[in-house]
Amino acid sequence: SLLDWLGRPSVGFGVIHPGSARIISDTARALGLDAHDTRHSTATLADEGNLGGVSVLRILERTHAEPPPAGAEGITVAYGPGFATAALRGTWAA
């Protein structure tokens, strides 16, 4: 599973591709994230819609404006056509 790949029982923040509200909520549920953790993804979907691949960069921009604590462990998840998925984990540095 994705959480096994992460090697951690929980994720501190998420940057989730806003393909749809269901993509955000299902991904968040799988990662143990709540509405606060996914607020930048949800706001991007509401304000700008699905921008395709650049969506995660817009969400990262929003995350930089309101960052998680330094040292927080997080994940970026993106989805593409034909059901392609990419994910990366990282540690937030201030």
KOLBA-331659 format. One line per 10 residues: number of its first residue (from 1); for each residue x, y, z of C-alpha. Coordinates in steps of 0.1 Angstrom, whole numbers, always signed. Example, Ala and Ser with C-alpha at 12.3 -4.5 7.8 and 13.67 -1.06 7.14 Angstrom:
BEGIN
1) +123 -45 +78; +137 -11 +71
***
This chain:
BEGIN
1) +0 +0 +0; +10 +36 -3; +14 +39 +35; +37 +9 +35; +58 +27 +8; +58 +58 +29; +72 +38 +58; +52 +59 +82; +19 +53 +100; +7 +88 +92
11) +13 +118 +70; +16 +154 +83; +5 +172 +52; -7 +164 +17; -5 +180 -17; -32 +161 -36; -40 +167 -73; -75 +182 -75; -89 +161 -103; -122 +161 -85
21) -136 +164 -50; -138 +126 -48; -101 +122 -58; -91 +145 -30; -114 +129 -4; -105 +93 -13; -68 +100 -14; -70 +119 +19; -89 +91 +35; -64 +65 +23
31) -36 +87 +38; -54 +95 +71; -56 +132 +62; -85 +155 +73; -102 +185 +56; -76 +209 +71; -47 +188 +57; -63 +190 +22; -76 +226 +23; -51 +238 -4
41) -61 +210 -28; -98 +217 -21; -94 +255 -25; -75 +250 -58; -103 +228 -72; -130 +253 -61; -111 +284 -73; -94 +272 -104; -106 +237 -113; -85 +209 -125
51) -55 +225 -142; -40 +192 -152; -4 +185 -143; +4 +220 -130; -22 +217 -103; +2 +202 -78; +25 +232 -84; -4 +256 -76; -12 +236 -44; +25 +237 -34
61) +24 +275 -39; -6 +277 -15; +12 +254 +9; +42 +277 +9; +20 +306 +18; +5 +287 +48; +32 +261 +55; +31 +231 +78; +57 +231 +107; +93 +226 +98
71) +101 +189 +98; +66 +178 +89; +65 +147 +68; +42 +149 +38; +33 +135 +4; +25 +149 -30; +1 +127 -51; -7 +135 -88; -30 +117 -112; -31 +117 -150
81) -50 +105 -180; -54 +68 -185; -49 +65 -148; -13 +74 -143; -3 +81 -107; +29 +97 -93; +37 +102 -56; +66 +115 -37; +73 +119 +0; +92 +147 +16
91) +100 +166 +47; +90 +203 +49; +119 +226 +54; +114 +262 +65
***
